[in-house]
Amino acid sequence: MVFRLVLLALGVLELLFPRPVVDFWMRRAVKGDEEVALRPWVYTMARVEGIAILVWVLARRGHRADDELREDQP
């Protein structure tokens, strides 16, 4: 449950604010004060990734409800 909430938040952030999210992770990925020049499509792909995460999380929510209904039945 908590994992899905974290993914949901990440998906929303990537969809709405791709530049700060990508820049945050790129600062973690490089050593020292290295400068990294990202191509413009990187931010578009971050938005696509955010959409994919949101679709996956929301689709899994529906599957979990189905699984709980099956467990309740004898």
N, C-alpha and C positions, 0 to 999 in steps of 0.2 A: 504494500500500500504506500509506504513512504517513498520507495523507489519510483513508483509511478508518479507521485506528486513532484518529485525532483525532476523527473524527465518532462513532465508537463510544464513546469516552470522554465526549464531550459529551452523547450520547444517554443514557448511563447516569447522568451527573450530573443532567441535567434530569429524568429519571424519578425518581431517588431524593431529590434535594435541589433542588427547583425554586426555592424562595425565595432561597437564596444566589446561584444562577446568574442569576436575573432581576435581583436587586438589584445584582449586579456589573455587568451590562450597562447597567442604568439609570443607575448612577453615571457610566458612561462617556458616556452619551447626553445628559446635561444639562450645562449650563454653570454653572460656579461652585458656589455652595452652594444652588442651587434645590432646593426640596422637591417631590417628585412623589408624589401619592397614587395608588396602583395599586388597581384593583378586585380583589376576591378571585378572580375567574375567570381572571385573568392567570396565576396560578400553576398552575391546572388546565390551561390551554392549554399551558403550558411542559411539563407532564407528557405531554400528548398529542403535542407536538412531539418529545419525547424518544422516545416509542414509535415515532413515524413514522420518525425517524432510524434507530433500531435495526432496524426492519423493512427499511428500504431497504438498510442496510449488510449485513445478513445475507442478504437476497435477492441482492444483487450478488455476494456471496461464492460462492453456488451457480452463478451465471452464469459467473463467471471460471473455475471448475473445468471447466465444460462447454467453454468456449472453448479452454482448454489441451489438453483431450483431442482436440478437432478439429484443432488445429495439429500434434499428434504423428502423426496418421494421414496416410498418403500420399494 
